[in-house]
Amino acid sequence: MRKITFIRFGDLSNNLQNLGGIYLSLIKRLAEDNLLEVFTIYGHELVQNTNIRIFSFNSLISRVYRKIVEKLFSEGMARYLFEVCFDIWVCKRFDKNTDIIFIDRPICPLTQKKAKKYNIKIISIASVPHPLFNYIYVFNEAHRLGLRSKSAYLNKKWIKVILESLELIDKLLILSSKNKYYYQTYTSFIPENKIRQISNYFKPCQVYQKQITSKKKHFIFLHLSHMNLIKGVQYLLEAWKIIDKEYLTRAKLILAGRRDSDIEKLLKIRKYDLTNVEIIGYVENRDHLYAYADVFISPSISDAGPQTVIEALSYGIPIICSDHCGISDLIVNGVNGFIYHYNDVKDLKDKIEFFIKNPEYIDKKKVENSLADLSTEKFIEELRKRIIYD
């Protein structure tokens, strides 16, 4: 039996709609014929298997520490400090006799350096685009908008940790051809033979609520994310501002999700036209939003996914997606949505107006069918094989 150290900087859950559920299923699958030790923050109580030793970082001390750093430091610095603390905690505890370390993102350089001393193979997954790519685009956006951003994407200490981790990794798993291009372009020290592209995405295993078909007052556009500069909400609001008034009266934009300090500042200082714009906070169960929406918009300036695009497609909702979204690989113009260049505000505006003028242009059944080749089971199995055999 192989020994595998599985490091998840996040939660584990029973919900296959999100990464916490995907990773819990992957852990259970790996434990069928391997010994595992798992380091996570939340969800440790869900793991009950004699082949698995589970460690949870969600102690009272870690929770207090996180609250303190979030209160005292900027968002970027708080994230960096919490990840460093997590790395130290894992480094002190992981079994040096393990054969493979899998990390759910390129972090934990202290743990990786220790692993290298014992010739342990290190595998990670690129959950976000390359940090230098993110830095360049977020920096340019902050400059364009006149913001003194404290985004984690601009925190040089945090970026250094990721770059150091990338240098130590033996295999880097990547979810899209676009994301692969970013890593090959910005990471000269990772040769191509260390990069493996995952050929599948995972998709929602079921739809909990049917699409609302009753007559609505407005044609509904939905954006759902943890809103920050990298999610491109600023371009969406700029496009909304220049929509023809005739069409604007027939449409509504819903912005759902948490907002970081940059977006909060923009909403205060920029003169966005918020006519027929509803801004709501974090949504626990977002199925009702998908059931209500007619079109989903993903305007990211840099994104490995987002998974919300697949969730929307599973409802038969067509997508307007920027070409800087990794998941734009799945969008076929005129079939399940449209792609536009990430900062082309006029093109984004035109595509929004197109749907208002032609609400029945895209067949919802064809949109759903565009996910026919995707499988959560295949995604988990491919990850398992990449970790064990690749």
C-alpha positions in Angstrom: 0.0 0.0 0.0 1.2 3.5 -0.8 1.1 6.3 1.7 -0.4 9.5 0.5 -0.5 12.9 2.3 -3.5 14.9 1.1 -3.4 18.6 1.9 -6.6 20.6 1.4 -6.5 24.3 2.3 -10.3 24.6 2.7 -13.3 22.4 3.5 -14.5 18.9 2.9 -18.2 18.3 2.4 -20.8 15.8 1.3 -22.0 18.2 -1.5 -20.7 17.1 -4.9 -21.7 20.5 -6.2 -18.5 22.0 -4.9 -14.8 21.3 -4.5 -15.2 20.3 -0.9 -17.4 17.4 -2.0 -15.2 16.5 -4.9 -12.1 16.3 -2.7 -14.0 14.2 0.0 -15.0 11.7 -2.7 -11.4 11.7 -4.1 -10.0 11.0 -0.6 -12.5 8.1 -0.1 -11.5 6.7 -3.5 -7.8 6.9 -2.8 -8.3 5.2 0.6 -9.7 2.1 -1.0 -6.2 0.9 -1.8 -3.8 3.4 -0.1 -3.1 4.7 3.3 -3.9 8.4 3.7 -3.2 11.2 6.1 -5.4 14.2 5.4 -4.8 17.8 6.5 -7.8 20.2 6.1 -9.5 23.1 7.8 -13.2 22.1 7.9 -15.1 18.9 7.5 -12.7 16.5 9.2 -15.7 14.8 11.0 -17.0 13.5 7.6 -13.9 11.3 7.2 -14.3 7.9 8.9 -12.0 5.3 7.5 -9.4 3.1 9.1 -7.0 3.8 6.2 -7.2 7.6 6.8 -5.6 9.7 9.6 -7.3 13.1 9.6 -5.9 16.4 11.0 -8.1 19.5 11.3 -6.7 23.1 11.4 -10.0 24.3 12.6 -9.0 24.6 16.3 -10.0 27.4 18.6 -6.4 28.8 18.4 -6.4 28.8 14.5 -9.9 30.5 14.5 -8.8 33.2 16.9 -5.5 33.7 14.9 -7.5 34.1 11.7 -9.9 36.6 13.2 -6.9 38.6 14.6 -5.0 38.8 11.3 -8.1 39.6 9.3 -8.8 42.5 11.7 -5.2 43.9 11.8 -4.0 43.4 8.2 -5.2 43.9 4.7 -7.0 41.1 2.9 -3.8 40.1 1.0 -1.6 40.1 4.0 -4.1 38.2 6.1 -4.4 35.5 3.5 -0.6 35.2 3.3 -0.2 35.0 7.1 -3.0 32.4 7.5 -1.5 30.2 4.7 2.0 30.4 6.3 0.6 29.4 9.6 -1.2 26.4 7.9 2.1 25.4 6.2 4.0 25.4 9.5 1.3 23.3 11.1 1.3 20.7 8.2 5.2 20.7 8.0 5.5 19.7 11.7 3.0 16.9 11.4 3.1 15.1 8.1 4.6 11.6 7.9 8.1 11.7 6.3 7.6 8.1 5.2 4.8 9.1 2.9 5.2 8.3 -0.9 3.2 11.1 -2.4 2.0 14.6 -1.3 -1.0 16.1 -3.0 -1.8 19.7 -2.4 -5.1 21.3 -3.6 -3.2 24.4 -4.8 0.4 25.6 -5.1 1.1 26.5 -1.4 3.0 25.1 1.6 6.6 25.6 0.4 8.0 24.7 3.9 6.2 21.3 3.7 7.4 20.8 0.2 11.1 21.6 1.1 10.9 19.0 3.9 9.3 16.5 1.5 12.1 17.0 -1.0 14.7 15.9 1.6 12.9 12.6 1.8 12.4 12.2 -2.0 8.7 12.4 -1.7 6.8 13.1 -4.9 4.8 16.4 -4.9 1.6 16.9 -7.0 -0.6 20.0 -7.0 -3.5 21.3 -8.9 -3.5 24.8 -10.4 -6.8 26.1 -9.0 -6.1 29.7 -10.2 -4.2 31.1 -13.2 -0.5 31.9 -12.8 0.1 34.4 -9.9 2.2 36.7 -12.2 -0.6 36.8 -14.8 -3.1 37.7 -12.0 -0.7 40.3 -10.6 -0.3 42.1 -14.0 -4.0 42.2 -14.7 -5.2 43.2 -11.2 -2.4 45.8 -10.9 -3.4 47.3 -14.3 -7.1 47.3 -13.3 -6.4 49.0 -10.0 -4.3 51.7 -11.8 -7.0 52.2 -14.4 -9.7 52.7 -11.8 -7.6 54.8 -9.5 -7.7 52.3 -6.6 -5.1 51.6 -3.9 -6.0 47.9 -3.9 -5.1 45.6 -1.0 -6.0 42.5 -3.0 -4.2 39.2 -2.2 -3.4 39.1 -5.9 -1.0 42.1 -5.4 0.6 40.8 -2.2 4.2 40.1 -3.2 4.9 37.9 -0.2 1.9 35.7 -1.1 3.0 35.6 -4.8 6.5 34.6 -3.7 5.1 31.7 -1.7 3.2 30.4 -4.7 6.2 30.8 -7.1 8.4 28.9 -4.6 5.8 26.2 -4.4 5.6 25.9 -8.2 9.3 25.4 -8.4 9.2 22.5 -5.9 6.2 20.7 -7.5 6.9 17.5 -9.5 3.6 17.5 -11.3 1.1 20.3 -11.8 -2.4 19.4 -12.9 -4.2 22.1 -14.9 -7.9 22.3 -15.8 -8.0 24.1 -19.2 -5.8 24.7 -22.3 -6.0 28.5 -21.5 -4.7 28.0 -18.0 -2.0 25.7 -19.3 -0.8 28.4 -21.7 -0.6 30.9 -18.8 1.6 28.6 -16.7 3.9 27.8 -19.6 4.2 31.5 -20.5 4.8 32.8 -17.1 6.7 29.9 -15.4 9.9 29.2 -17.2 11.1 26.9 -14.4 8.2 24.4 -14.9 9.1 22.4 -18.0 6.2 21.1 -20.1 6.7 17.5 -19.0 5.7 18.5 -15.5 2.4 19.9 -16.6 -0.6 17.6 -17.0 -3.9 18.9 -18.3 -7.0 17.4 -16.8 -9.4 16.5 -19.7 -12.6 16.8 -17.7 -14.4 19.3 -15.5 -16.8 18.3 -12.9 -20.5 19.2 -13.2 -23.4 19.4 -10.8 -24.7 15.9 -10.2 -28.3 17.1 -10.2 -30.5 20.1 -10.5 -32.6 20.8 -7.4 -35.0 23.3 -8.8 -36.6 23.6 -12.2 -36.3 26.7 -14.2 -38.9 29.3 -13.4 -41.0 29.6 -16.6 -43.8 31.9 -15.3 -44.0 35.3 -16.9 -41.4 37.7 -15.3 -41.3 41.5 -15.5 -37.7 41.6 -16.6 -35.2 39.5 -18.6 -32.7 38.4 -15.9 -28.9 38.5 -16.2 -27.0 36.9 -13.3 -23.5 37.2 -12.1 -22.5 35.1 -9.1 -19.0 35.1 -7.5 -16.8 36.4 -4.6 -16.7 39.8 -6.3 -13.3 41.4 -6.6 -11.3 43.1 -9.4 -10.2 39.8 -10.9 -13.9 38.8 -11.4 -14.3 41.7 -13.8 -17.5 43.1 -12.2 -16.3 46.6 -13.0 -16.5 45.9 -16.8 -20.0 44.4 -16.4 -21.1 47.6 -14.6 -19.5 49.7 -17.3 -21.3 47.8 -20.0 -24.6 48.0 -18.1 -24.2 51.8 -18.0 -24.2 52.1 -21.8 -27.1 49.8 -22.6 -29.7 51.4 -24.7 -32.5 52.8 -22.4 -35.1 51.0 -24.5 -33.6 47.6 -23.6 -32.6 48.5 -20.0 -36.3 48.9 -19.0 -36.8 45.2 -20.0 -33.8 43.8 -18.2 -32.5 43.3 -14.7 -29.0 42.4 -13.5 -28.5 40.5 -10.3 -25.0 40.6 -8.7 -24.8 37.9 -6.0 -21.9 37.0 -3.7 -19.5 38.5 -1.2 -17.8 41.8 -2.2 -14.2 42.7 -1.3 -13.1 46.1 -0.3 -12.1 47.1 -3.9 -15.6 46.5 -5.2 -17.2 48.3 -2.2 -15.0 51.3 -3.0 -15.9 51.2 -6.7 -19.6 51.2 -5.9 -19.2 54.3 -3.8 -16.8 56.4 -6.0 -17.7 55.4 -9.6 -20.8 56.7 -11.2 -22.3 53.4 -12.3 -25.8 53.3 -13.6 -27.5 50.9 -11.2 -30.9 51.1 -12.9 -32.5 47.6 -12.6 -29.4 46.3 -10.8 -29.9 44.2 -7.6 -26.8 43.7 -5.5 -27.2 40.9 -2.9 -24.6 39.4 -0.6 -23.5 35.8 0.0 -26.1 33.2 -1.0 -26.0 29.8 0.8 -28.3 28.0 -1.7 -27.9 29.5 -5.2 -30.2 27.1 -7.0 -33.1 29.5 -6.8 -30.9 32.1 -8.5 -30.1 29.8 -11.4 -33.8 28.8 -11.7 -34.7 32.5 -12.0 -31.9 33.6 -14.4 -32.2 33.8 -18.2 -28.5 34.5 -19.0 -25.3 34.1 -16.8 -22.4 36.5 -17.2 -18.8 35.7 -16.3 -16.7 38.8 -17.0 -13.4 37.7 -15.2 -10.2 39.3 -16.3 -8.3 36.1 -15.0 -10.0 32.9 -13.9 -9.2 29.2 -14.0 -12.9 28.4 -14.1 -15.3 29.6 -12.8 -17.4 26.6 -11.8 -20.5 28.8 -11.7 -20.5 28.7 -15.5 -20.9 24.9 -15.5 -23.6 25.2 -12.8 -25.5 27.7 -15.0 -25.1 25.6 -18.1 -26.6 22.6 -16.2 -29.8 24.7 -15.9 -29.9 25.4 -19.6 -28.8 29.0 -19.0 -26.7 30.5 -21.9 -23.4 32.2 -21.0 -21.8 35.5 -21.8 -18.2 34.7 -20.9 -14.9 36.6 -21.2 -12.0 35.1 -23.1 -9.9 35.2 -19.9 -12.1 32.6 -18.2 -10.4 29.1 -18.5 -13.8 27.6 -18.8 -14.5 29.5 -22.0 -13.1 26.3 -23.6 -16.7 25.0 -23.1 -18.5 27.9 -24.8 -19.4 27.6 -28.5 -20.6 31.0 -29.9 -24.3 30.9 -30.8 -24.8 27.4 -29.3 -24.5 27.7 -25.6 -23.5 31.4 -25.3 -21.0 33.9 -26.5 -17.4 34.8 -25.7 -16.0 38.4 -25.8 -12.6 39.9 -25.2 -12.4 40.6 -21.5 -12.1 44.4 -21.6 -14.2 45.1 -24.7 -17.1 46.8 -22.9 -19.0 47.6 -26.1 -18.9 44.0 -27.2 -20.2 42.9 -23.8 -22.9 45.5 -24.0 -23.9 44.3 -27.5 -24.1 40.7 -26.3 -26.3 41.7 -23.4 -28.6 43.7 -25.8 -28.7 40.8 -28.2 -30.2 38.5 -25.6 -32.8 41.1 -24.6 -33.8 41.5 -28.3 -33.6 37.7 -29.0 -34.6 36.0 -25.7 -35.4 32.7 -27.5 -32.3 32.6 -29.7 -30.5 29.9 -27.8 -32.2 26.6 -27.2 -32.0 25.7 -23.5 -31.9 22.0 -24.3 -28.8 22.5 -26.5 -27.2 24.4 -23.7 -27.8 21.5 -21.2 -26.5 19.1 -23.8 -23.2 21.0 -24.1 -22.3 19.3 -20.8 -23.1 15.8 -22.0 -19.4 14.8 -22.1 -18.6 16.1 -18.6 -18.8 13.7 -15.7 -18.0 14.2 -12.0 -17.1 10.5 -11.7 -14.7 10.8 -14.6 -13.2 13.9 -13.1 -12.6 12.2 -9.8 -11.2 9.1 -11.4 -8.8 11.1 -13.6 -7.5 13.0 -10.6 -7.0 9.7 -8.7 -5.0 8.2 -11.6 -2.9 11.3 -12.0 -2.0 11.2 -8.3 -1.2 7.5 -8.2 0.1 6.5 -11.6 1.3 9.6 -13.5 
